[in-house]
Amino acid sequence: MAFTPLHDRVLVERVESDEKTAGGLIIPDSAKEKPAEGLVVAVGAGAKDDDGDRIAMDVKAGDKILFGKWSGTEVTVDGKELLIMKESDILGIIA
């Protein structure tokens, strides 16, 4: 199933964090937090301003992003756990 977000929404796939700390300790699943990094899968066309003109999106499919811990709504598309969020929930693009 193809899914295209509407307006200024973005479909994101979480990027799993490392299973080891910088010091080499293995982090058990029970102690892991959900990652706040992800890859943009799809973007909407952008919101409209007061004049009806489209506001261009700052992110595009394939961008690696950082988002807030509680951002987005979890959805399942084609058996994959994804997040859908507003572009304003995205904190930045990771280069």
C-alpha positions in Angstrom: 0.0 0.0 0.0 1.4 3.4 -0.9 0.9 6.1 1.7 1.3 9.8 1.1 1.0 12.2 4.0 -1.2 15.3 3.6 -0.3 19.0 4.1 2.8 19.5 6.3 3.0 15.9 7.6 6.0 13.6 7.3 6.2 9.8 7.4 9.3 8.6 9.4 11.0 5.3 10.0 12.8 5.1 13.3 16.6 4.4 13.2 17.5 1.9 15.9 20.2 3.1 18.3 23.4 1.3 19.1 23.2 -1.6 21.5 26.5 -0.7 23.1 27.6 2.4 25.0 30.8 4.3 24.0 32.6 2.4 26.8 31.5 -1.0 25.3 28.7 -1.9 27.8 25.8 -3.7 26.2 22.4 -2.0 26.8 19.6 -4.5 27.4 16.2 -4.1 25.6 14.5 -3.2 28.9 16.7 -0.2 29.4 16.6 1.1 25.8 14.6 4.2 25.0 12.8 4.6 21.7 15.2 6.3 19.3 14.6 10.0 18.4 16.3 9.6 15.0 14.7 8.6 11.9 14.6 8.5 8.1 12.0 10.4 6.2 10.0 7.9 4.1 7.5 10.4 2.5 6.4 14.0 2.9 3.2 15.9 2.2 2.9 18.7 -0.4 3.2 21.4 2.4 0.7 23.6 4.2 -1.0 26.5 2.6 -0.6 30.1 3.8 -3.4 32.7 4.1 -3.3 33.5 0.4 -3.6 29.8 -0.5 0.0 29.5 -1.7 1.8 26.3 -0.9 4.6 26.5 1.7 7.6 24.4 0.6 8.7 21.6 2.9 12.2 21.8 4.4 12.6 18.0 4.5 12.5 15.4 1.8 12.3 11.7 1.5 15.7 10.1 2.5 16.7 12.8 5.0 18.0 11.6 8.4 16.2 13.7 11.1 16.1 14.2 14.8 12.7 14.6 16.5 11.3 15.1 19.9 10.9 12.1 22.2 7.1 12.2 22.2 6.6 13.4 18.7 4.3 11.8 16.1 1.7 9.1 16.0 2.7 5.5 15.5 1.2 3.8 12.5 1.7 0.5 10.7 2.1 0.7 6.9 2.9 -2.5 4.9 3.9 -4.3 8.2 6.4 -1.6 9.2 6.1 0.5 12.4 6.3 4.1 11.3 5.6 7.6 12.7 3.6 10.3 11.2 4.3 13.8 12.5 4.1 17.4 11.5 7.1 19.0 10.0 7.3 21.4 13.0 7.9 18.4 15.3 11.2 17.8 13.5 14.2 19.4 15.4 16.7 19.2 12.6 18.3 17.3 9.7 21.4 15.2 10.5 24.1 15.7 7.9 
